[in-house]
Amino acid sequence: MASDHSPTGLVEFIAKAIVNNPDAVVVTEVDDGQTLELETDAEDRGRVIGRQGRVAKAIRAVLGASRDGADCRLDIVD
């Protein structure tokens, strides 16, 4: 896992808590850390997105509320 105080570590921690296959969770930084890409197992993608995108919105809200992740954008990759 990435450092506990990084936006990457925060998103990884939340995603691993939600999915059934936490070993498949990969969070990468793009654009000098301005964009985070979240990759999961194909079967777990729906869990991370949630109904009508509610879980994804909640993850983005937590990321935006954190001190280090306020300027980051989260993309969920197919």
C-alpha positions as CSV (number, residue, x, y, z in Angstrom):
1,M,0.0,0.0,0.0
2,A,1.1,3.5,-0.7
3,S,2.0,5.9,2.2
4,D,-0.9,6.6,4.5
5,H,-0.8,10.3,4.0
6,S,-1.0,10.3,0.2
7,P,-4.2,10.6,-1.9
8,T,-3.2,7.3,-3.6
9,G,-3.0,5.5,-0.3
10,L,-6.4,6.9,0.8
11,V,-8.2,5.8,-2.4
12,E,-6.5,2.4,-2.3
13,F,-7.5,1.9,1.4
14,I,-11.2,2.8,0.7
15,A,-11.4,0.7,-2.5
16,K,-9.8,-2.4,-0.9
17,A,-12.4,-2.1,1.9
18,I,-15.3,-2.2,-0.6
19,V,-14.3,-4.8,-3.2
20,N,-14.3,-8.6,-2.9
21,N,-10.9,-9.0,-4.5
22,P,-8.6,-6.4,-2.8
23,D,-5.5,-7.8,-4.5
24,A,-6.7,-6.5,-7.9
25,V,-7.0,-2.9,-6.7
26,V,-4.4,-0.6,-8.4
27,V,-4.2,3.1,-8.0
28,T,-1.8,5.1,-10.2
29,E,-1.0,8.8,-10.4
30,V,-1.2,10.5,-13.7
31,D,-0.4,14.1,-14.7
32,D,2.0,14.7,-11.9
33,G,-0.4,13.5,-9.2
34,Q,-3.3,15.6,-10.4
35,T,-5.3,12.6,-11.6
36,L,-5.7,9.2,-9.9
37,E,-6.7,6.2,-11.9
38,L,-8.5,3.4,-9.9
39,E,-8.4,-0.1,-11.5
40,T,-10.3,-3.0,-10.0
41,D,-11.3,-6.5,-11.0
42,A,-14.1,-6.4,-13.6
43,E,-16.5,-8.1,-11.1
44,D,-15.8,-5.4,-8.5
45,R,-16.1,-2.4,-10.7
46,G,-19.9,-2.1,-9.9
47,R,-19.1,-2.1,-6.2
48,V,-16.7,0.9,-6.6
49,I,-19.1,2.8,-8.8
50,G,-22.3,2.0,-6.8
51,R,-25.9,2.6,-7.8
52,Q,-26.2,5.8,-9.8
53,G,-22.5,6.5,-9.0
54,R,-23.1,7.1,-5.3
55,V,-20.1,5.2,-4.0
56,A,-17.8,6.8,-6.6
57,K,-19.1,10.3,-5.6
58,A,-18.5,9.4,-1.9
59,I,-15.0,8.4,-2.6
60,R,-14.4,11.6,-4.5
61,A,-15.9,13.6,-1.7
62,V,-13.6,12.0,0.9
63,L,-10.6,12.6,-1.4
64,G,-11.6,16.2,-1.9
65,A,-12.0,16.8,1.8
66,S,-8.6,15.4,2.6
67,R,-5.7,17.9,2.8
68,D,-3.5,16.2,0.3
69,G,-6.2,15.1,-2.2
70,A,-8.1,18.3,-2.5
71,D,-6.6,19.1,-5.9
72,C,-6.9,15.5,-7.2
73,R,-9.3,14.0,-9.7
74,L,-10.4,10.3,-9.5
75,D,-11.0,8.3,-12.6
76,I,-12.3,4.7,-12.5
77,V,-10.7,2.8,-15.3
78,D,-12.3,-0.1,-17.3
